[in-house]
Amino acid sequence: MAEEKDMSAIDDGDEEEFEVYTLVDDESGEEKEFECIGKAELDGQMYYALIPFAEESDEYVILKLVTDKNGDEMLETVDDDDEFEKAASYFDNTLFDEVDYDAE
């Protein structure tokens, strides 16, 4: 699944800006909006952690930034298991690492 990205940020009225990406599924043509909750450059590759925009979700999607043959940037799925695990581990530790205040 390769997706196009819309780099525009939207203001929800609470003075917080969210980066929202409109992703298009290559197979179905379905468009869905996602909010960016994290970005990371790992080993020279940029990765994005995204959650469905305006929906409750406990899961997030990891996509990588690639440049197509026309020089256009787009987000696409991470197909390599090792590459995905590396990015997922980074985002899990960075975004969802709980602090144990009882630990010494």
C-alpha positions in Angstrom: 0.0 0.0 0.0 1.6 3.3 -1.0 0.0 6.4 0.1 0.0 10.1 -1.0 0.5 12.5 1.8 -1.1 15.9 2.5 1.4 17.9 4.5 -1.1 20.5 5.6 -1.6 21.0 9.3 -5.0 21.7 10.7 -6.0 23.7 13.7 -8.7 22.1 15.9 -9.6 25.4 17.6 -7.8 24.6 20.8 -4.6 26.3 19.6 -3.0 22.9 19.0 -1.8 22.0 15.5 -1.9 18.5 14.2 -0.2 17.2 11.1 -2.9 15.4 9.3 -2.2 13.2 6.3 -4.7 12.0 3.7 -3.7 8.5 2.7 -4.9 6.8 -0.4 -5.0 3.0 -0.5 -3.5 2.0 -3.9 -5.7 -1.1 -4.2 -9.1 0.3 -3.1 -8.6 4.0 -3.8 -10.1 4.6 -0.4 -9.0 7.9 1.3 -8.5 8.1 5.1 -7.1 10.8 7.3 -4.4 10.1 9.8 -2.8 12.2 12.5 1.0 12.1 12.9 2.0 11.3 16.5 5.7 10.9 15.8 8.5 11.1 13.3 12.0 9.5 13.4 15.0 9.2 11.2 16.6 5.8 11.7 19.6 4.8 9.7 18.9 7.6 7.1 15.3 6.6 6.6 12.4 8.8 7.8 9.5 7.0 9.5 6.1 8.3 10.6 3.8 7.0 13.3 0.2 7.7 12.5 -3.2 7.2 14.1 -6.6 7.5 12.5 -7.7 11.1 12.7 -10.8 11.8 14.8 -11.2 8.2 15.8 -10.4 6.4 19.0 -7.6 3.9 18.4 -5.1 2.0 20.5 -3.0 1.1 17.5 -0.9 3.2 15.2 0.5 2.7 11.7 4.2 3.0 10.7 5.0 4.3 7.3 8.2 5.4 5.7 8.9 8.4 3.5 10.1 7.5 0.0 10.7 9.4 -3.2 9.2 8.0 -6.4 10.8 8.1 -9.8 9.3 11.5 -10.5 10.9 13.0 -7.4 7.6 13.2 -5.5 7.6 12.2 -1.8 5.1 9.7 -0.5 4.5 7.5 2.4 4.4 3.7 2.0 4.2 0.7 4.2 7.2 -1.0 5.7 7.4 -4.4 4.2 10.7 -5.7 5.6 10.1 -7.3 9.0 13.4 -6.3 10.5 13.0 -2.7 9.3 9.5 -2.6 10.7 10.5 -4.0 14.1 13.3 -1.4 14.4 10.9 1.4 13.7 8.2 -0.1 15.9 10.6 -0.6 18.8 11.7 3.1 18.5 8.2 4.5 18.5 7.0 2.1 21.3 9.9 3.2 23.5 9.7 6.9 22.6 5.9 7.5 22.4 4.5 4.9 24.9 7.3 4.3 27.4 5.6 4.5 30.8 7.6 6.0 33.6 7.7 3.8 36.7 7.7 6.3 39.6 8.0 3.5 42.2 11.4 2.3 40.7 14.5 3.5 42.5 
